[in-house]
């Protein structure tokens, strides 16, 4: 029997990194991420695993550290939040463009100003175009499983991964987590064998000048790899399900089979939304919930399968692209463009800067969308 | 009794002051419930902690995996470590006829809001002093209050509280367990 422990989302990250036996970890503190690196240091001090932990002077340097480590062919990890992730931005491109399978945990925190330590998704979604995969989690168990999956998929497709969890609602909340045993992890996540690496015996250059006739070629390769990554994520998820009984999908539906109205969202809001769907069904309102778990590569086919033919899809975004609207909503619209049976979308933005998203918030969102299902496309909640 | 419906949890809110170990108390109680076979969700107030300022922590416990991921506003149990906090309206905000209040006070005058299901008192400060927990002027009452919670609310056993203390309290495990046990025995309903 696998053992169960009471862990916060952040502790689940740390345990996953230990289970993955990451070799180099670049660390720099920022609330609400800090307890991840504290727990990693604690596990390393207890010799649960023995990574090289490198304290640096900024998040930019933390990312530079894991990039350099990854170039030498070892598994590397770091964690951050909000302004810290923004400071990494330049180097996120370097990891993505360099095809390095680095894994980063980002604890979603609202961007300043005004100063906030609470959750929303604008920090990670601002990194959309850096060539990283992004996984959004709703429970500490999903965080642990996603970290292991991220290492596996990243090393198979040579694209870095960002595993994302909500500040406090997930990062600092303790709940039961089933810990996979070492044999299961070893089967799922074999030792990393880098297809290329910095080796003084076989010198070559990385990130060198690329003239216009070559630059676009490597970008084509990155895009092809990103598109192929959807199937790789699905296959790895299937394998994890076979090994542990837990699969998370790229898009996860709940009571969608006979649903007229779908509530489409991501991360912890999806969890609360399932309780709301059950309640509204007692009134005869046929609500289903669709959780978008993978944001990059965007799961176009799964979104189309989940949404086409419904009466209405209500998209709830805990983020906003100023001058447009919710960012998941934009992506979902683009996935549905030209698809027959595409439902009308009602797009809502709420929960920014840690504003609590309660059962009432979600119920109000659904009821107001139903009241004007052919009306406004966008509203704040 | 913990209700059987899927999203019906028992919701507990813990009140104390920064430095009193309120967050650790919520973890002791959550761990005790977890060891007792419950599904639990334990979280601190999502804020910036300051020594001496009012601090809250939260616990949901259920017979099912807990799907609700938002703040607790209508607690079934309110546990108060510092009797002075009882005078603040926020401490019992959201309380109703289903709510049990458990508070630390040495006796004398206290004001319990009307309309609660029950109120329980324990002199956790004296118990903590007796066992040398914290300092005489700043006793640490959290483990005693874990015993009081077990007695008053009945959702966790004293045995599981002791196991939780052994698991997560780094200092003075014997003294802390004794404090919890004595508080369990001394907690009495206010009538």
Interface residues (C-beta under 8 A of the other chain):
Chain A: X6 X117 X118 X138 X167 X168 X169 X170 X172 X173 X174 X175 X176 X268 X269 X271 X272 X274 X275 X278 X279 X354 X356 X357 X358 X359
Chain B: X6 X7 X27 X30 X31 X34 X39 X40 X41 X42 X43 X44 X46 X48 X66 X67 X68 X69 X70 X71
